Amino acid sequence: MQIDWLQFTPWSALLGGALLGLASGLLALLAGKIAGISGILGGLLNAQSDMQWRAAFLLGLIFTPLFWMAFKTPADIQITANTPTLIIAGLLVGLGTRYGNGCTSGHGICGLSRFSIRSLAAVASFMTAGFITVLLTHHLF
Amino acid sequence: MQTIVALLTGVIFSLGLIISGMVNPAKVIGFLNLAGQWDPSLALVMAGGIATATPLFMWAKRRQQTLLTHEKMALPTSTIIDRPLIGGSLLFGIGWGLAGICPGPGLVAMAMGESKAFIFVIAMLSGMFVFRLLPK
């Protein structure tokens, strides 16, 4: 392993992470909800009764980038995967996060912050799968 | 009130994804790429997130009611580690590693006008629909 010092952005990572934690903690404390994006999306698709807060959270999530781009330069976004890979990846992410009941936000930030053993197992599983997948796709095939 | 809290926290969450750099799939892949040039940024995103959220969750756990909306506090309490949890997380991890995109950054990248993120989000929503059709 070699650390990629050119790409490493410690301060913006910490600051952005702190904002993710702040948003997740506040949503739990003030409104009793978990800021898990896959859970919020899945609940909307299932047409559950508590649609309003889910829609409001997603509205905030989706409209903020538009305001950001109006005042700041657009964020750097490089997607290297081709279309078939994106479709397979999307299907796996959609299916997997619903089966596993969460993703990087719900299990990662919210789950680990409330010391959930279930979330720890989930995070260990998806991290391991992610590491192995990149190892296979970038180094062996 | 709950709607306003959700809207504002959605805005903060989105800013967090943009500022942290996690809307860029290349950075996520850089973190998952242990055997290559490794970018540790995502570890610091998680560290910053957990350090900030932990005291707030500890406070929330001690309360019977939510602080602003005064509803019954109902955070998840399950400790069951079962096959759907692990299997689902493994599937998610494979998809995450293939494209470098997880649900939140996918939505934000799509909102920034990335056509490839749009394809990913449509596939992700399809996957969520398929989940409803499959036996649990």
Interface residues (C-beta under 8 A of the other chain):
Chain A: M1 Q2 I3 D4 Q7 F8 T9 P10 S12 A13 L14 L15 G16 G17 A18 L19 L20 G21 L22 A23 S24 G25 L26 L27 A28 L29 L30 A31 G32 K33 I34 A35 I37 S38 L41 G42 L45 N46 Q52 W53 R54 A56 F57 L58 L59 G60 L61 I62 F63 T64 P65 L66 W68 M69 P74 A75 D76 I77 Q78 I79 T80 A81 T83 T85 L86 I87 I88 A89 G90 L91 L92 V93 G94 L95 G96 T97 R98 Y99 G100 N101 C103 T104 S105 H107 G108 I109 C110 L112 S113 R114 S116 I117 R118 A121 A122 V123 S125 F126 M127 T128 A129 G130 F131 I132 T133 V134 L135 T137 H138 H139
Chain B: M1 Q2 T3 I4 V5 A6 L7 L8 T9 G10 V11 I12 F13 S14 L15 G16 L17 I18 I19 S20 G21 M22 V23 N24 P25 A26 K27 I29 G30 L32 N33 L34 A35 G36 Q37 W38 D39 P40 S41 L42 L44 V45 M46 A47 G48 G49 I50 A51 T52 A53 T54 P55 L56 F57 M58 W59 A60 K61 R63 T66 L67 L68 T69 E71 K72 M73 A74 L75 P76 S78 T79 I80 I81 P84 L85 I86 G87 G88 S89 L90 L91 F92 G93 I94 G95 W96 G97 L98 A99 G100 I101 C102 P103 G104 G106 L107 V108 A109 M110 A111 M112 G113 E114 K116 A117 I119 F120 V121 I122 A123 M124 L125 S126 G127 M128 F129 V130 F131 R132
